Amino acid sequence: MLLLYWFLYNPVKDFQSSIPGMDNRPDSISGIREKVKIGAIFEHFSDTRNTLNGKWTRFRGADFDNINKEKINLIEKFPEDGPNILWKVDLGEGHAAPVIYNGKAYILDYLETEKADALRCFDLLSGEELWQRKYFVHIKRNHGMSRTVPSINDKYILTIGPKGHIMCSDPENGDFIWGLDLVREFGTEIPFWYTGQCPLIDNNVAIIAPGEKALLIGVDCASGEILWKTPNPDKWQMSHSSVMPMTLDGKRMYVYAAVGGICGISAEAEDMGKVLWKFTEFNPNVV
């Protein structure tokens, strides 16, 4: 009898197929990309009327040299009791930095209690928060969350969130203009410790390096239309580095250090987006 039971018993009859997403794990684990409504939520808190006009427009500043050219007299040393802090505000965990534009400070924060990327605008003089433009996205702590610097000009402010969500907004009033999910649209592989690439606005075109389906892309800031794409036959991946415009041998180009190698992409109208050169001998796992 026991021998018959042994042969008839099916130990896996109650097992179920493991279908991605059934366990409700976040997308980075299950492989399912959650659909995010970029820029969906706006909150207005206050208005500002200060007359400050200084600017720090992007990662490493307007000239990409990390030098502020304004004529400002700097103090020789801090007082014994430390610097005079005019205001301060708590932010989420990460390494993000702000841009400054005409009396306002803008930073891409992650609101952990709300599970939302948030572009936050502050009065530079008082520290009062003026508005937020945000969207819900689930992010776990991984050596910080937000770690990118926006890019800004008179018309547009551009951000890239930790999971590759690009948002273009009006810096004056926070109006949403367009959004782009790099993972959904280009198959981008988000680097370890989330996105570190800071966006670039060049002549009102957003310059982004998605990796996978396109090495670089140019997006019209006014409409969100993709103007050009650089092919990526070698399937280089997004790194933590940012795209830098340079002029080498009289040729203007975008230089990018991807996971896979370093490249120069034409930034001139006659061959915009064309690969000018590639270099693979410097190719670490983390860039």
GICOR-V596028 format. One record per pair of residues at least 12 apart in sequence whose ideal C-beta (glycine too) atoms are under 10 Angstrom apart, sorted by the first residue. I is the first residue (numbers start at 0). GAP is how many residues later the second one is. D is the distance in Angstrom with one decimal. If there is no record, write none. Layout:
# GICOR-V596028
i->[I I]
gap->[GAP GAP]
d->[D D]
This chain:
# GICOR-V596028
i->[18 19 20 24 25 25 25 25 25 26 26 26 26 26 27 27 27 27 27 27 27 27 28 32 32 32 32 32 32 33 33 33 33 33 33 33 34 34 35 35 35 35 35 35 35 35 35 35 35 35 35 35 36 36 36 36 36 37 37 37 37 37 37 37 37 37 37 37 37 37 37 37 37 37 38 38 38 38 38 38 38 38 38 38 38 38 38 38 38 38 39 39 39 39 39 39 39 40 40 40 40 40 40 40 40 40 41 41 41 41 41 41 41 41 41 41 42 42 42 42 42 42 42 42 42 43 43 43 43 43 43 43 43 44 44 44 44 44 44 44 44 45 45 45 45 45 45 45 45 46 46 46 46 46 47 47 47 47 47 47 47 47 47 47 47 48 48 48 49 49 49 49 49 49 49 50 50 50 51 51 51 51 51 51 51 51 52 52 52 52 53 53 53 53 53 53 53 53 54 54 54 54 54 54 54 54 54 55 55 55 55 55 55 55 55 55 55 56 56 56 56 56 56 56 56 56 56 57 57 57 57 57 57 57 57 57 57 57 57 57 58 58 58 58 58 58 58 58 58 58 58 58 58 59 59 59 59 60 60 61 63 63 63 63 63 67 84 85 85 85 85 86 86 86 86 86 86 86 87 88 88 88 88 88 88 88 88 89 90 90 90 90 90 90 90 90 90 91 91 91 91 91 91 91 91 91 91 91 91 91 91 91 91 92 92 92 92 92 92 92 92 92 92 92 93 93 93 93 93 93 93 93 93 93 93 93 93 93 94 94 94 94 94 94 94 94 94 94 95 95 95 95 95 95 95 95 95 95 95 95 95 95 96 96 96 96 96 96 97 97 97 97 97 97 97 98 98 98 98 98 98 98 98 98 99 99 99 100 100 100 100 100 100 100 100 100 101 101 101 101 101 102 102 102 102 102 103 103 103 103 103 103 103 103 103 103 103 104 104 104 104 104 104 104 104 104 105 105 105 105 105 105 105 105 105 105 105 105 105 105 105 105 106 106 106 106 106 106 106 106 106 107 107 107 107 107 107 107 107 107 107 107 107 107 107 107 107 107 107 108 108 108 108 109 109 109 109 109 109 109 109 109 109 109 110 110 110 110 110 111 111 111 111 113 113 113 114 114 114 114 114 115 115 115 115 115 115 115 115 116 116 116 116 116 116 116 116 116 116 116 116 116 116 116 117 117 117 117 117 117 117 117 118 118 118 118 118 118 118 118 118 118 118 118 118 118 118 119 119 119 119 120 120 120 120 120 120 120 129 129 130 130 130 130 131 132 132 132 132 132 132 132 132 132 133 133 134 134 134 134 134 136 136 136 136 136 136 137 138 138 138 138 139 139 141 141 141 141 142 142 142 143 143 143 143 144 144 144 144 144 145 145 145 145 145 145 146 146 146 146 146 146 146 146 146 146 147 147 147 147 147 147 147 147 147 147 147 148 148 148 149 149 149 149 149 149 150 150 150 150 150 150 150 150 150 150 151 151 151 151 152 152 152 152 152 152 153 153 153 153 154 154 154 154 154 154 154 154 154 155 155 155 155 155 155 155 155 155 155 155 155 156 156 156 156 156 156 156 156 156 157 157 157 157 157 157 157 157 157 157 157 158 158 158 159 159 159 159 159 159 159 159 159 159 159 159 160 160 160 160 160 160 161 161 161 161 161 162 162 162 162 162 162 162 163 163 163 163 163 163 163 163 163 163 163 163 163 163 163 163 163 163 164 164 164 164 164 164 164 165 165 165 165 165 165 165 165 165 165 165 165 165 165 166 166 166 167 167 167 167 167 167 167 167 167 167 176 176 176 176 177 177 177 177 177 177 177 177 178 179 179 179 179 179 179 179 181 181 181 181 181 181 181 181 181 181 181 182 182 182 184 184 184 184 184 185 185 185 185 185 185 185 185 185 185 185 185 186 186 186 186 186 186 186 187 187 187 187 187 187 187 187 187 188 188 188 188 188 188 188 189 189 189 190 190 190 190 190 190 190 190 190 190 191 191 191 192 192 193 194 194 194 195 195 195 195 195 195 195 196 196 196 196 196 196 196 196 196 196 196 197 197 197 197 198 198 198 199 199 199 199 199 199 200 200 201 201 201 201 201 201 201 202 202 202 203 203 203 204 204 204 204 204 204 204 204 204 204 205 205 205 205 205 205 205 206 206 206 206 206 206 206 206 206 206 207 207 207 208 208 208 208 208 208 208 208 208 208 208 208 208 208 208 209 209 209 209 209 210 210 210 210 210 210 210 210 210 210 211 211 211 211 211 212 212 212 212 213 213 213 213 213 213 213 214 214 214 214 214 214 214 214 214 214 214 214 214 214 214 214 214 214 215 215 215 215 215 215 215 215 215 215 215 215 215 215 215 216 216 216 217 217 217 217 217 217 226 226 227 227 227 227 227 228 229 229 229 229 229 229 229 229 229 230 230 230 231 231 231 231 232 233 233 233 233 233 233 234 234 234 235 235 235 235 235 235 235 235 235 235 235 236 236 236 236 237 237 237 237 237 238 238 238 238 238 238 238 238 238 238 239 239 239 239 240 240 240 240 240 240 240 240 241 241 242 242 242 242 242 242 243 243 244 244 245 245 246 246 247 247 247 248 250 250 250 250 250 250 250 251 251 251 251 252 252 252 252 252 252 252 252 253 253 253 253 253 254 254 254 255 256 256 256 256 256 257 257 257 258 258 258 258 258 259 259 259 259 260 260 260 260 260 260 260 261 261 261 261 261 261 261 261 262 262 262 262 262 262 263 263 263 263 264 264]
gap->[13 12 13 113 111 112 113 114 137 110 111 136 156 163 110 111 112 114 135 155 162 166 111 130 131 148 150 151 154 102 103 104 129 147 149 150 146 149 80 81 99 100 101 102 125 127 128 129 143 145 147 148 98 99 100 128 142 79 95 96 97 98 99 121 123 127 128 129 130 138 140 141 142 143 78 80 94 95 96 120 126 128 129 130 135 136 137 138 139 140 76 93 94 95 96 136 139 73 75 77 91 92 93 94 95 135 77 89 90 91 92 127 131 132 133 134 75 77 86 87 88 89 90 91 131 77 85 86 87 88 89 129 130 75 76 77 83 84 85 86 87 75 76 77 80 82 83 84 85 76 81 83 84 126 54 55 56 73 74 75 76 77 78 80 82 54 74 76 52 53 54 73 74 75 76 51 52 74 48 49 50 51 52 71 72 73 17 48 49 50 14 16 18 46 47 48 49 70 13 14 15 44 45 46 47 97 98 12 14 41 42 43 44 45 49 93 96 42 43 44 92 93 94 95 96 100 144 41 91 92 93 94 95 100 140 141 142 143 144 184 38 40 89 90 91 92 138 139 140 141 183 184 185 89 138 182 184 38 88 91 136 178 180 181 182 32 42 38 39 40 41 35 36 37 38 39 40 41 39 16 18 20 31 33 38 39 40 19 16 17 18 19 20 27 29 54 55 15 16 17 18 19 20 21 22 24 25 26 47 49 52 53 54 16 17 19 46 48 49 50 51 52 53 54 13 14 15 16 45 47 49 50 51 52 53 54 68 100 48 49 50 51 52 53 54 98 99 101 12 13 14 48 49 50 51 52 53 54 63 65 66 102 49 50 51 52 53 101 22 23 24 26 51 52 54 50 51 52 53 58 59 60 72 99 22 24 52 20 23 49 51 52 53 56 70 71 22 50 52 69 70 19 20 21 22 23 17 18 19 20 21 26 27 48 53 67 68 15 16 17 18 19 20 22 24 25 13 14 15 16 18 24 25 27 43 44 46 51 53 63 65 68 12 13 14 15 39 41 42 43 52 12 25 26 37 38 39 40 41 42 49 50 51 52 53 54 59 90 91 23 25 36 37 24 27 29 31 34 35 36 37 51 52 84 21 23 25 34 35 27 28 29 33 18 20 22 20 21 22 23 24 16 18 19 20 21 22 23 45 16 17 18 19 20 22 28 29 42 43 44 45 46 48 50 13 14 15 16 17 28 41 43 12 13 14 15 16 31 38 39 40 42 48 50 52 55 57 12 13 14 54 12 36 48 50 51 52 53 43 44 38 42 43 44 42 24 26 34 36 37 40 41 42 43 27 33 26 30 32 41 44 24 25 26 27 28 44 25 22 23 24 55 22 54 20 50 51 52 49 50 51 18 49 50 52 16 17 18 48 49 13 14 15 16 48 49 13 14 15 46 47 48 49 50 51 93 12 13 14 46 47 48 49 50 51 92 94 49 50 93 17 19 21 48 49 51 17 47 48 49 50 51 55 56 70 91 17 19 47 49 18 48 49 50 51 68 16 17 18 50 13 15 16 17 22 46 49 66 67 12 13 14 15 21 22 45 48 49 50 65 66 12 13 14 15 17 20 42 44 64 13 19 40 41 42 43 48 49 50 61 63 20 39 40 20 22 34 35 36 37 38 39 46 48 78 82 18 20 21 29 33 34 28 31 32 33 34 18 19 20 25 27 31 32 16 17 18 19 20 21 22 24 25 26 27 30 31 33 44 46 47 74 14 15 16 17 18 19 30 12 13 14 15 16 19 29 33 40 42 44 51 53 58 12 13 32 12 31 33 38 51 52 53 54 55 56 44 45 46 47 28 41 42 43 44 45 46 47 45 26 28 30 37 39 44 46 13 15 26 27 28 29 30 31 32 35 56 27 29 55 25 28 29 32 41 22 23 24 25 26 27 28 31 40 43 46 52 23 24 25 26 27 48 50 20 21 22 23 24 25 26 49 50 21 22 23 46 48 49 70 21 47 48 20 46 47 48 49 50 68 94 95 96 48 93 94 47 93 46 43 44 45 42 43 44 45 46 90 91 12 13 14 41 42 43 44 45 46 59 61 42 43 44 45 20 43 44 18 42 43 44 45 54 18 20 16 19 41 43 50 52 65 15 18 64 16 17 18 12 13 14 15 16 17 22 23 62 67 12 13 14 15 18 20 21 12 35 36 37 38 47 49 58 60 66 18 30 35 21 23 27 28 29 30 32 33 34 45 47 48 49 54 56 19 20 22 27 28 21 24 25 26 27 28 45 47 48 49 20 23 24 25 26 16 18 19 22 12 14 15 16 17 18 59 14 15 16 17 18 19 20 21 23 39 41 43 45 48 50 58 60 63 12 13 14 15 16 27 38 40 42 47 49 50 51 57 59 12 13 56 12 36 47 49 54 55 45 46 37 38 44 45 46 44 24 26 33 35 36 42 43 44 45 42 43 44 26 28 31 43 42 24 26 27 29 44 46 23 24 25 20 21 22 23 24 25 26 27 42 44 47 21 22 23 50 18 20 21 22 49 17 18 19 20 21 23 45 46 47 48 17 19 46 47 14 15 16 17 18 21 45 46 14 15 12 13 14 15 22 24 12 13 20 22 18 21 20 21 16 28 29 27 13 15 16 17 20 25 26 14 15 16 17 12 13 14 15 21 22 23 24 12 13 18 19 22 12 21 22 31 22 25 26 27 30 20 25 29 24 25 26 27 28 18 20 23 27 17 18 19 20 21 22 26 15 16 17 18 19 20 21 25 12 13 14 15 16 17 12 13 14 15 12 13]
d->[9.9 5.4 9.5 9.8 9.6 4.9 8.1 6.7 9.7 9.3 7.5 8.0 8.4 9.9 8.7 8.7 7.6 9.0 7.7 10.0 7.6 9.4 9.2 8.8 9.7 7.6 5.3 5.8 9.8 8.9 7.1 6.7 8.8 9.7 9.7 9.8 8.1 7.7 9.9 8.6 5.7 6.8 5.0 9.3 8.6 8.0 9.9 5.8 8.2 6.4 9.7 8.8 5.9 7.6 9.7 10.0 8.1 8.5 9.6 9.6 5.0 9.9 8.8 9.8 8.4 5.3 7.6 5.3 9.4 7.9 8.2 2.8 7.5 6.9 9.6 8.6 5.8 7.9 5.8 9.8 9.1 5.2 8.5 6.8 9.3 9.2 3.7 8.2 8.1 5.2 9.3 9.1 7.7 5.0 7.4 8.1 9.0 8.9 7.2 8.5 7.7 7.4 5.0 6.5 7.7 9.6 9.8 6.9 7.1 5.4 7.8 9.2 9.3 5.9 8.1 7.2 8.9 9.7 9.0 9.9 6.3 4.7 8.3 7.8 8.8 9.7 9.9 7.5 4.8 8.4 9.9 8.4 7.3 9.8 9.1 9.8 7.5 5.2 6.0 6.1 7.7 9.9 9.8 7.5 9.2 5.5 7.2 5.4 8.1 8.9 9.5 6.7 9.2 9.7 9.7 6.3 6.7 8.8 8.7 4.2 8.3 7.7 7.7 7.3 5.8 8.6 8.9 9.6 8.9 4.3 8.5 6.3 6.8 4.4 7.7 8.9 6.8 9.0 8.5 9.6 6.8 3.7 8.4 9.2 5.6 6.3 9.6 9.0 5.4 6.9 8.2 5.8 8.2 5.9 8.4 7.9 8.0 8.0 9.3 9.9 8.4 8.2 6.0 5.5 7.1 8.2 9.3 7.0 9.4 9.0 7.8 5.7 4.3 7.9 9.0 9.0 8.9 5.9 8.0 6.7 9.6 8.9 6.8 5.3 6.7 9.6 8.3 6.3 6.3 7.3 4.2 7.0 9.1 8.9 6.7 7.8 6.7 7.3 10.0 8.9 7.8 8.7 7.8 4.2 8.7 7.5 9.2 3.7 8.4 8.1 5.5 9.7 9.2 8.4 8.4 8.2 8.3 9.5 9.9 9.9 9.5 9.4 6.1 7.3 8.6 9.7 9.8 9.4 7.9 8.2 7.0 8.5 8.9 9.3 8.6 6.4 2.9 8.2 6.9 9.5 9.3 9.4 8.5 6.9 5.9 9.3 7.2 9.6 7.0 9.9 5.1 8.5 9.3 9.8 8.2 10.0 8.3 10.0 9.8 5.1 4.1 6.1 5.5 9.2 9.9 9.7 9.6 8.5 9.4 9.6 8.7 5.9 6.5 9.8 7.4 7.3 10.0 6.2 9.8 9.0 5.3 5.6 8.3 10.0 9.7 8.8 7.7 6.2 9.6 9.2 8.9 3.9 4.4 4.0 5.3 9.0 7.8 8.4 8.5 5.2 8.9 7.5 4.1 8.6 9.6 9.3 9.8 8.1 5.4 6.7 8.2 8.4 8.3 4.0 5.6 6.0 6.9 8.7 9.3 9.9 9.3 9.5 9.7 8.8 8.4 4.8 9.0 8.8 8.8 9.7 8.0 9.3 7.5 7.8 9.9 6.3 5.0 7.2 4.8 7.5 9.9 9.7 8.9 9.8 9.9 6.4 8.6 9.6 9.0 9.6 5.1 8.1 8.4 8.0 6.1 9.5 8.7 9.7 8.8 8.6 9.1 9.9 6.9 5.1 6.6 10.0 5.6 6.7 6.6 5.8 9.5 7.0 9.8 9.3 9.8 7.4 8.9 8.6 7.4 4.6 7.9 5.0 9.8 8.4 9.9 9.6 6.5 7.1 5.3 7.7 9.9 9.7 10.0 9.9 9.6 5.6 6.4 5.9 8.5 9.2 6.8 9.6 7.6 5.6 8.5 7.8 8.0 9.8 8.4 7.4 9.2 7.8 9.9 9.6 9.8 5.2 9.0 6.1 8.1 6.0 9.6 10.0 4.5 7.8 6.7 8.9 8.5 9.9 9.8 8.5 8.7 8.7 5.9 9.5 8.6 6.1 9.5 8.8 4.0 4.7 9.6 8.0 6.7 9.5 8.4 6.9 9.5 9.7 9.8 8.2 9.8 8.2 7.6 9.9 7.5 7.3 10.0 5.7 6.8 5.4 7.2 8.8 4.4 6.2 5.1 6.8 9.7 9.2 9.6 9.3 6.1 5.8 8.3 5.7 7.9 8.7 7.1 7.7 9.5 4.1 7.1 8.3 6.5 7.8 10.0 4.9 7.2 3.7 8.3 8.9 9.7 9.5 8.7 6.8 4.6 6.9 9.5 7.2 7.0 9.7 5.5 9.3 6.6 6.3 9.4 7.5 9.8 5.2 8.5 8.4 9.8 8.2 8.7 9.4 7.7 9.5 9.3 6.5 9.4 8.1 9.7 7.6 4.4 10.0 7.6 9.0 8.9 7.1 5.3 9.2 9.8 4.8 8.3 6.3 9.9 9.1 8.1 6.9 7.4 9.4 7.7 6.6 7.8 5.8 9.9 6.5 9.8 8.7 8.3 5.3 6.5 7.3 9.8 9.6 8.5 7.7 5.4 6.3 8.7 4.8 8.4 8.6 7.2 7.7 9.9 9.0 5.3 9.6 9.5 6.6 9.0 9.6 7.1 5.9 8.0 8.9 9.7 10.0 7.1 7.5 6.4 7.2 5.2 9.5 9.0 8.1 5.1 7.8 8.1 9.0 6.2 6.6 6.7 4.9 7.2 9.6 8.3 4.6 8.3 8.4 9.2 9.3 8.9 7.8 6.9 9.3 9.7 7.0 4.7 5.6 4.4 8.9 7.8 9.0 9.6 9.6 9.7 5.5 9.8 7.4 7.9 5.8 9.9 9.6 7.4 8.5 9.9 7.7 8.5 9.6 9.6 7.2 7.6 8.6 9.0 9.1 6.8 7.0 7.8 5.6 7.4 7.3 6.9 6.9 9.9 6.1 6.9 10.0 8.0 4.4 8.1 5.3 7.5 4.2 9.3 8.8 9.3 9.4 8.6 9.6 9.7 9.4 9.4 4.4 8.0 5.6 5.4 9.5 8.8 9.0 7.1 9.8 9.3 6.7 9.4 8.0 9.9 5.4 9.1 6.1 7.2 5.1 9.6 7.5 9.9 9.6 9.8 9.7 9.7 9.9 8.4 6.7 7.7 8.9 3.7 5.4 9.1 8.6 8.6 7.0 9.4 5.7 6.7 6.9 8.8 6.8 3.8 5.2 8.9 9.4 8.7 5.2 9.2 5.3 9.5 8.7 5.5 8.9 9.4 7.7 9.7 7.6 6.6 7.6 5.7 7.5 8.6 9.5 8.8 8.4 6.4 4.3 7.8 6.6 9.5 9.7 6.9 7.1 6.5 9.4 10.0 7.8 9.2 5.1 8.2 9.5 8.3 9.0 8.9 6.7 8.0 9.6 5.7 8.9 9.7 6.8 7.2 7.5 8.3 7.0 9.3 8.1 9.0 8.4 8.8 7.1 3.1 8.8 7.6 8.5 7.9 9.1 8.9 6.9 6.8 8.4 8.4 9.6 7.3 9.4 4.7 8.4 8.8 9.5 9.5 9.1 7.6 8.8 9.0 9.9 7.6 7.9 9.1 9.2 8.6 9.0 10.0 3.9 7.3 5.6 4.3 5.5 7.7 9.8 8.7 9.0 9.1 8.0 8.3 4.1 5.2 9.3 9.4 9.9 9.5 9.1 4.6 5.5 5.6 8.1 9.1 7.8 5.4 9.4 6.4 6.3 9.4 4.9 6.4 8.3 9.6 9.3 7.0 9.1 7.5 6.0 6.2 5.5 9.7 7.3 9.9 7.7 8.5 8.6 8.9 7.1 7.5 8.8 8.9 7.3 9.9 7.8 9.0 7.7 3.2 7.4 7.8 9.8 9.1 6.2 9.3 9.6 6.4 7.2 6.7 6.7 5.2 7.4 8.9 9.9 9.7 9.1 4.3 8.5 9.8 8.0 8.5 9.9 7.0 5.2 8.1 7.2 7.8 9.8 6.3 8.2 9.8 8.9 6.1 9.7 8.0 7.0 9.5 9.3 9.1 7.4 4.8 6.8 9.6 4.8 6.6 6.4 6.5 9.6 6.4 8.9 9.5 9.2 7.1 4.2 7.9 5.6 8.8 9.5 9.4 8.1 9.6 5.3 9.8 7.8 5.9 9.1 8.9 8.1 9.9 9.5 9.3 7.6 8.8 9.6 8.9 9.6 6.1 7.9 8.4 8.2 5.5 8.4 5.0 9.3 6.6 9.2 8.9 8.9 9.7 8.4 9.3 6.3 6.8 7.8 5.8 4.2 3.9 7.9 9.6 6.2 7.3 8.1 6.6 6.3 8.2 6.6 7.8 7.9 9.0 6.6 8.9 8.6 9.3 4.3 6.0 7.2 5.7 9.1 8.2 4.2 6.8 4.1 9.1 8.5 9.6 6.2 9.9 9.8 7.5 7.0 9.1 6.5 6.9 8.8 7.2 9.4 8.4 7.6 4.3 9.8 8.6 6.9 6.1 6.5 9.3 8.1 5.0 9.9 9.7 6.6 9.1 5.1 7.2 8.0 8.8 9.1 9.5 9.0 6.9 6.5 7.8 8.4 9.6 9.7 5.4 3.9 9.1 6.6 8.9 9.4 8.2 5.4 8.9 9.3 4.8 7.4 6.3 8.8 9.4 7.5 8.6 8.8 9.5 9.2 9.6 9.1 5.9 7.6 9.6 8.1 8.5 9.9 9.8 7.3 8.9 9.8 4.0 6.3 3.2 6.3 9.7 7.7 8.9 9.3 9.4 6.4 4.1 6.3 9.6 9.6 6.9 7.0 10.0 9.5 8.0 5.9 5.3 4.8 8.5 9.8 9.2 9.6 7.7 3.7 9.1 9.0 7.0 6.1 9.5 6.9 4.4 7.8 9.3 9.1 9.9 5.0 8.1 9.0 7.3 4.9 9.3 10.0 8.4 9.8 7.5 8.9 10.0 6.0 7.7 8.7 8.8 9.9 6.9 8.6 8.9 9.6 8.1 7.2 8.5 7.0 9.5 6.8 9.9 7.7 4.5 5.4 10.0 5.9 5.7 5.2 7.9 9.4 9.8 5.7 8.6 7.9 5.2 9.8 8.9 9.5 9.6 9.5 9.4 9.4 9.2 7.9 9.1 9.2 4.8 9.6 9.0 7.1 7.8 8.4 7.1 8.0 6.0 9.0 7.2 6.4 9.2 5.6 5.7 3.9 8.1 7.5 5.4 9.6 8.7 7.2 4.6 7.9 9.1 6.3 8.2 8.7 6.1 7.9 6.8 4.9 7.4 9.5 4.4 4.7 7.9 8.7 9.2 9.9]
